[in-house]
Amino acid sequence: MKEIPFRKHHPKGLYTLFATEMWERFSYYGMRALLTLYLTAELVNDGFGLDREAALEIYAIFTGLVYLTPILGGWVSDKLLGQRKTVYIGGLVMAVGQFLLASSSFLDHSLSPDSRISLFNFGLGVLIIGNGFFKPNISTVVGEFYNDNDPMKDAGFNIFYLGINLGAILGTFIAGGLGESVNWGYGFLAAGIGMLIGVLWLNWKETTLEHYGLPPNNKNGKVKLDGQDWSTIIIYVVSLIAGTLGLIFLWGFLPDGIKTGITYVGFAAIFISLFYVIFKGTNGAHEWSRMAVIIVLAIFNIVFWAGFEQAGGTFSLFAKENTDRIMFGWEMPATWFQNVNSFAILIFASLFSIMWIWLDKKGWNPRTPIKFALGLFLGAAAFWVMTQASNAAEGGNLVSPWWLVSVYVLLTLGELMLSPIGLSMITKLAPTKLVSVVMGLWMASFAAGNYMAGMLESILHKYDFELYPFITMVMLVSGVALLTISPLLNKAMKGIH
């Protein structure tokens, strides 16, 4: 394959994927902003109305699995379909999932509580599968635009990250606001429509992607999918939705003990298969050395996201129950606090993008492990602030909204040190033929972090540990540990920056 020269300008395809990802994140974050509140809402007490622990457990399982299924989506892309078709499949499947969630709310007077819960679970299952096909592959196409050592690559991922957070802002405002203030179903419906807009946009602007993201054996020079490709896409979409429905139907008949066993075996099979594919596809000392760096940084990534993803769980409930949200006689929706992160991204992401290029020209650009360590230190600072806010709210006090705003801003700065840099790192360090699979591995670290985020409170409660001080200490210790081993990791990256 001809090596891509260093770029002077970002390709047009980056902005096509920017908008596509923006609408997908509109869909996901609009739904995510509603999920915990919907599950615990008093007015939905005919089958939902869960307590805090049960709602956080569902949040943990859902947000964990949406980052685990990219392993499957990455494999399908690498071996069968290419990134572009897989992204279309994921987008269409996710739109159906959002419409199913909307139906679980709109049909509150037409269905029994058990039927509504089944419909709701079906929607979540479809969303999980769709996200797995979409998420790793669109990031992989962004990485393919650039040479591995091109400083524009990190800058390109920061621009791409702007799209993620612009979508999150719009989704939380529109879908979150509609769901919390008008009707839960309208929130989920808006999220589904947003996902469809993303798919239509990608189809309209597809030629700007040139040859990137096409099926592995594409030899005819086409730059846009044809009718045969779309037939394959529709078959996959229908099969995935039908398969999810069949699995949920069969799952309902199984005893709890068997369900638990299948769950553990399933997770074990996924990880064994993943590591087998990586083992078979990684060759030579250089590739194995770089793969080791990915695995080590994935472990530290879990630590950060176990804290960060309190945003949709305990932070959301803190905003609802412990924060003074009255402004000029109007009560601000609790979901809107999650937009502080996205606004901070819009403010700081472009500054970070410019900063990395400027530092690179000066020869001062930190290596990836150092950036990760700085992200963990910022996360520790955020949770120290959150600890003070939680202490101030004891006894039922309503605290200033500026506590949460400060926490979200600090976490955002930490996120910018890890997330776009991590996506760029995978496309640099992973073996070329395994990029999507390794991106799936990277997403699995998000899965573990998300799952821990939802489960930590109940786990720590059993041992009388406070959640926020515990996360503060773990992030601080992890940052120090990463700084200590960073020289070894830099050497193992074999010249990649």
C-alpha positions in Angstrom: 0.0 0.0 0.0 1.3 3.5 -0.9 2.3 5.5 2.1 0.0 8.5 2.7 2.0 11.8 2.6 1.8 14.3 5.4 -1.2 16.5 4.9 -1.3 20.3 4.7 -5.1 20.4 5.0 -7.7 18.1 6.4 -9.6 16.0 3.8 -13.2 16.8 2.9 -14.1 13.3 4.1 -13.2 14.3 7.7 -16.1 16.8 7.7 -18.5 14.3 6.2 -17.7 11.9 9.1 -17.8 14.8 11.5 -21.4 15.4 10.7 -22.3 11.7 10.6 -20.8 11.2 14.0 -22.5 14.3 15.3 -25.9 12.9 14.5 -25.1 9.5 15.9 -24.0 11.1 19.2 -27.1 13.3 19.2 -29.0 10.0 19.2 -26.9 8.2 21.8 -26.4 11.1 24.3 -30.0 12.2 24.0 -31.1 8.7 25.0 -28.3 8.4 27.7 -29.4 11.6 29.3 -32.9 10.2 29.8 -32.1 6.6 30.7 -31.5 6.7 34.5 -34.1 9.3 35.1 -36.7 7.4 33.0 -36.0 4.2 34.9 -36.4 5.9 38.3 -39.2 8.4 37.5 -42.1 8.2 39.9 -44.6 8.8 37.1 -43.5 5.7 35.4 -44.5 3.4 38.2 -46.4 0.8 36.3 -43.5 -1.6 35.8 -40.5 0.8 35.8 -40.1 3.1 38.8 -36.9 1.3 39.8 -34.8 2.2 42.9 -31.4 3.9 42.6 -29.4 0.7 42.7 -31.5 -1.2 40.1 -31.5 1.8 37.7 -27.7 2.2 38.0 -27.2 -1.5 37.4 -29.2 -1.3 34.1 -27.2 1.8 33.2 -24.0 -0.1 33.9 -25.0 -3.1 31.8 -26.2 -1.0 28.9 -23.3 1.4 28.7 -20.9 -1.4 29.2 -22.3 -3.5 26.4 -22.5 -0.6 23.9 -18.7 -0.5 24.1 -18.2 -4.3 24.1 -20.1 -5.1 20.9 -17.7 -3.0 18.8 -15.5 -6.1 18.9 -18.1 -7.9 16.7 -18.5 -4.8 14.5 -14.8 -4.5 14.1 -14.4 -8.1 13.1 -17.3 -8.0 10.5 -15.8 -4.8 9.0 -12.2 -6.2 8.8 -13.1 -9.6 7.4 -16.4 -9.1 5.5 -17.9 -5.7 4.7 -15.4 -2.9 5.2 -16.0 0.1 7.4 -18.5 2.0 5.3 -21.2 -0.7 4.9 -20.8 -1.6 8.6 -21.4 2.1 9.6 -24.6 2.2 7.6 -25.8 -1.1 9.2 -25.1 0.2 12.7 -26.8 3.6 12.1 -30.0 2.0 10.7 -30.2 -0.6 13.5 -29.7 2.1 16.2 -32.5 4.2 14.7 -34.9 1.2 15.1 -33.7 0.8 18.7 -34.6 4.4 19.6 -38.0 4.0 18.0 -38.6 0.9 20.1 -37.7 2.8 23.3 -40.1 5.6 22.2 -42.9 3.0 21.7 -42.3 1.6 25.2 -43.4 5.0 26.5 -46.1 6.0 24.0 -47.9 2.6 24.5 -48.1 3.0 28.3 -51.9 2.7 28.2 -52.0 0.0 25.5 -49.6 -2.6 26.9 -49.3 -4.4 30.2 -46.2 -3.4 32.4 -44.5 -6.7 31.5 -45.0 -6.1 27.8 -43.7 -2.5 28.0 -40.6 -3.7 29.9 -40.0 -6.4 27.2 -40.3 -3.7 24.5 -38.0 -1.5 26.4 -35.4 -4.3 26.8 -35.7 -5.1 23.1 -35.0 -1.5 22.2 -31.9 -1.4 24.4 -30.7 -4.7 22.9 -31.0 -3.4 19.4 -29.2 -0.2 20.3 -26.3 -2.2 21.8 -25.9 -4.3 18.6 -26.2 -1.2 16.3 -23.6 0.7 18.3 -21.2 -2.2 18.0 -21.4 -2.0 14.2 -21.1 1.8 14.0 -18.7 3.0 16.7 -15.3 1.4 15.9 -15.6 1.7 12.1 -16.2 5.4 11.7 -13.2 6.2 13.9 -11.1 3.8 11.8 -11.9 5.6 8.6 -10.8 8.9 10.1 -7.5 7.3 11.0 -7.0 6.0 7.4 -7.0 9.6 6.1 -3.5 10.3 7.6 0.0 9.0 7.8 0.7 7.5 11.3 3.3 10.1 12.2 1.5 13.1 10.7 0.9 15.7 13.5 -2.3 16.6 11.6 -3.7 13.2 12.7 -4.2 14.1 16.3 -5.6 17.5 15.2 -8.0 15.6 12.9 -9.2 13.4 15.7 -9.8 16.5 17.8 -11.9 18.0 15.1 -13.8 14.7 14.8 -14.3 14.9 18.6 -15.9 18.3 18.2 -18.6 16.6 16.1 -19.1 14.0 18.9 -19.7 16.8 21.4 -21.8 19.1 19.2 -24.1 16.1 18.8 -24.1 15.5 22.5 -25.1 19.1 23.2 -28.0 19.0 20.7 -29.1 15.6 21.8 -29.2 16.4 25.5 -30.9 19.7 24.9 -33.5 18.5 22.4 -34.1 14.8 23.2 -33.3 15.2 26.9 -35.4 18.3 27.3 -38.4 16.8 25.4 -38.2 13.5 27.3 -37.9 15.0 30.8 -40.2 18.0 30.4 -42.8 16.9 27.8 -43.0 13.1 27.4 -40.3 10.4 27.6 -41.4 9.0 24.2 -40.8 12.3 22.4 -37.2 12.3 23.7 -36.5 8.8 22.4 -38.3 9.6 19.1 -36.1 12.6 18.5 -33.0 10.5 19.1 -34.2 8.0 16.5 -34.8 10.8 13.9 -31.4 12.2 14.6 -29.8 8.9 13.8 -31.7 8.6 10.5 -30.5 12.1 9.5 -26.9 10.9 10.1 -27.3 8.0 7.8 -28.9 10.2 5.1 -26.1 12.7 5.4 -23.4 10.0 5.0 -25.1 8.7 1.9 -25.4 12.2 0.4 -21.7 13.0 1.0 -20.3 9.5 0.5 -18.1 10.4 -2.4 -16.0 12.7 -0.3 -14.6 9.6 1.5 -12.9 8.6 -1.8 -11.8 5.0 -1.6 -11.5 4.9 2.2 -13.7 2.4 4.2 -14.8 0.3 1.3 -14.9 -3.6 1.5 -11.5 -5.3 1.9 -11.4 -6.7 -1.6 -12.7 -3.7 -3.5 -10.8 -3.6 -6.8 -13.1 -1.6 -9.2 -12.1 1.8 -8.0 -15.7 2.8 -6.9 -16.1 5.6 -4.3 -19.8 5.0 -3.5 -21.7 1.9 -2.5 -23.9 0.4 -5.2 -27.3 -1.4 -5.2 -25.7 -4.8 -4.4 -24.0 -3.3 -1.4 -27.3 -1.8 -0.1 -29.0 -5.2 -0.5 -26.3 -6.6 1.8 -26.9 -3.7 4.3 -30.6 -4.3 4.4 -30.2 -8.0 4.9 -27.8 -7.4 7.8 -30.2 -4.8 9.4 -33.2 -7.1 9.3 -31.2 -10.1 10.5 -29.7 -8.3 13.4 -33.0 -6.9 14.6 -34.7 -10.3 14.2 -31.8 -12.1 15.9 -32.0 -9.7 18.9 -35.7 -10.2 19.2 -35.2 -14.0 19.2 -32.5 -13.9 21.8 -34.6 -11.7 24.1 -37.6 -14.0 23.7 -35.6 -17.1 24.5 -33.8 -15.3 27.4 -37.1 -14.7 29.1 -37.7 -18.5 29.5 -34.3 -19.3 31.1 -33.8 -19.7 34.9 -31.7 -17.0 36.5 -28.8 -19.5 37.3 -28.5 -20.5 33.6 -28.7 -16.8 32.6 -25.7 -16.0 34.8 -23.7 -19.0 33.5 -24.4 -18.0 29.9 -23.4 -14.4 30.6 -20.0 -15.4 32.1 -19.3 -18.0 29.3 -20.4 -15.4 26.7 -18.0 -12.7 28.0 -15.2 -15.3 28.3 -15.8 -16.4 24.7 -15.8 -12.9 23.4 -12.4 -12.0 25.0 -10.8 -15.3 24.1 -11.9 -14.9 20.5 -10.7 -11.3 20.4 -7.2 -12.2 21.8 -7.0 -15.2 19.4 -7.6 -13.0 16.4 -5.1 -10.4 17.7 -2.6 -13.2 18.4 -2.9 -14.7 14.9 -2.8 -11.3 13.2 0.1 -9.8 15.1 3.6 -10.6 13.7 7.1 -9.6 14.6 8.7 -7.9 17.6 7.7 -4.4 16.6 4.0 -5.2 16.2 3.9 -7.1 19.5 5.7 -4.3 21.3 3.2 -1.7 20.1 0.3 -4.1 20.9 1.6 -4.3 24.5 1.4 -0.5 24.8 -2.2 -0.6 23.6 -3.1 -3.2 26.3 -1.4 -1.3 29.1 -3.0 2.0 28.2 -6.4 0.3 27.9 -6.1 -0.7 31.5 -5.5 2.9 32.6 -8.4 3.9 30.2 -10.7 1.7 32.3 -9.8 3.7 35.4 -10.6 7.0 33.9 -13.9 6.0 32.4 -15.1 4.3 35.6 -15.0 7.8 37.0 -16.0 9.8 34.0 -19.2 7.8 33.3 -20.6 8.8 36.7 -22.0 11.6 34.5 -25.0 9.6 33.3 -25.5 7.8 36.6 -24.7 9.2 40.1 -24.0 12.8 38.7 -27.4 12.7 37.0 -29.1 11.7 40.2 -27.1 14.3 42.1 -28.3 17.0 39.7 -31.9 15.8 40.2 -31.9 15.4 43.9 -29.1 17.5 45.5 -28.7 20.5 43.2 -30.5 23.9 43.2 -31.8 24.1 39.6 -34.1 27.1 40.0 -33.0 29.9 37.7 -35.2 33.1 37.6 -38.2 31.1 38.7 -37.6 28.3 36.2 -36.4 24.8 37.0 -33.7 23.7 34.6 -34.0 20.0 33.6 -31.4 17.8 35.3 -30.4 16.3 32.0 -29.0 19.6 30.8 -26.1 19.4 33.3 -24.6 16.7 31.1 -24.1 19.4 28.4 -21.5 21.2 30.4 -19.1 18.5 29.2 -20.0 19.0 25.6 -19.8 22.8 25.8 -16.4 22.5 27.4 -15.3 20.2 24.6 -16.4 22.8 22.0 -14.4 25.4 23.8 -11.3 23.5 24.5 -11.0 20.8 21.8 -9.9 23.3 19.0 -7.5 24.9 21.5 -6.0 21.4 22.3 -5.8 20.7 18.5 -3.8 23.9 17.9 -1.7 23.3 21.0 -0.6 19.8 19.9 0.6 21.1 16.5 2.4 24.1 18.1 4.1 21.9 20.7 5.1 19.4 18.0 6.8 22.2 16.0 8.7 23.2 19.2 9.6 19.6 20.0 7.7 19.7 23.2 4.7 17.6 22.3 4.2 15.0 25.2 4.2 11.4 24.2 0.9 9.5 24.5 1.5 7.9 27.9 2.3 11.3 29.4 -1.0 12.7 28.0 -2.8 9.8 29.6 -1.2 10.4 33.0 -2.2 14.1 32.9 -5.8 13.1 32.1 -5.9 10.9 35.2 -4.5 13.7 37.4 -7.3 16.0 36.1 -9.8 13.3 36.8 -8.5 13.0 40.4 -8.9 16.8 40.8 -12.5 16.6 39.5 -13.5 13.9 42.0 -11.9 15.8 44.9 -14.2 18.7 44.0 -17.1 16.2 43.7 -16.3 14.9 47.2 -16.6 18.4 48.6 -20.0 18.9 46.8 -21.3 15.6 48.2 -20.3 16.6 51.7 -22.0 19.9 51.3 -25.2 18.2 50.2 -25.4 15.9 53.3 -28.7 16.2 55.2 -30.7 17.0 52.1 -29.1 20.4 51.3 -29.4 21.7 47.8 -26.0 22.9 46.6 -24.9 25.4 44.0 -24.9 24.1 40.4 -21.4 25.5 40.1 -20.1 22.4 41.9 -21.2 20.1 39.1 -20.1 22.6 36.4 -16.6 22.6 37.9 -16.5 18.8 38.0 -17.6 18.5 34.4 -15.1 21.0 33.2 -12.2 19.3 34.9 -13.3 15.9 33.6 -13.5 17.3 30.1 -9.9 18.5 30.2 -8.9 15.0 31.3 -11.1 13.5 28.6 -9.3 15.6 26.0 -6.0 14.2 27.2 -7.2 10.6 26.7 -10.1 10.0 24.3 -9.2 11.6 21.0 -5.5 10.8 21.7 -6.5 7.2 22.3 -8.4 6.9 19.1 -5.5 8.3 17.2 -3.1 6.0 19.0 -5.0 2.8 17.9 -4.8 3.8 14.3 -1.0 4.4 14.7 0.0 1.4 16.7 -2.4 -1.4 15.6 -1.3 -3.7 12.8 -2.9 -2.4 9.6 -5.0 -5.5 8.9 -6.3 -5.5 12.5 -7.1 -1.8 13.0 -10.9 -2.3 13.4 -10.5 -5.3 15.7 -8.0 -3.5 17.9 -10.4 -0.5 17.9 -12.9 -3.0 19.3 -10.4 -4.0 22.0 -10.1 -0.3 22.8 -13.8 0.1 23.0 -13.9 -3.0 25.3 -11.8 -0.9 27.8 -14.6 1.7 27.6 -17.1 -1.1 28.2 -15.3 -2.2 31.4 -15.1 1.4 32.6 -18.7 2.1 31.9 -19.8 -1.1 33.7 -17.7 -0.3 36.7 -19.1 3.2 36.7 -22.6 1.9 37.3 -21.6 -0.8 39.7 -19.0 0.9 41.9 -21.5 2.6 44.3 -23.2 -0.6 45.3 -19.9 -2.5 45.5 -18.2 0.1 47.7 -21.3 0.5 49.9 -20.8 -3.1 51.0 -17.3 -2.2 52.3 -18.3 1.2 53.7 -16.2 3.1 51.2 -17.4 6.4 49.9 -17.6 6.5 46.1 -16.1 9.9 45.2 -13.1 9.8 47.6 -12.3 6.3 46.4 -12.3 7.3 42.7 -10.1 10.3 43.6 -7.5 8.1 45.2 -7.5 5.5 42.4 -7.1 8.1 39.7 -4.3 9.8 41.5 -2.4 6.6 42.1 -2.9 5.4 38.5 -1.6 8.7 37.2 1.6 8.4 39.3 2.0 4.7 38.2 1.7 5.7 34.5 4.2 8.5 34.8 6.6 6.0 36.3 6.4 3.5 33.5 6.0 6.0 30.6 9.7 5.7 29.6 9.2 2.0 29.0 6.0 2.6 27.0 7.6 5.3 24.9 10.4 2.9 24.0 7.9 0.1 23.2 6.1 2.3 20.7 9.0 1.9 18.4 9.2 5.4 17.0 5.5 6.1 16.8 4.5 9.4 18.6 
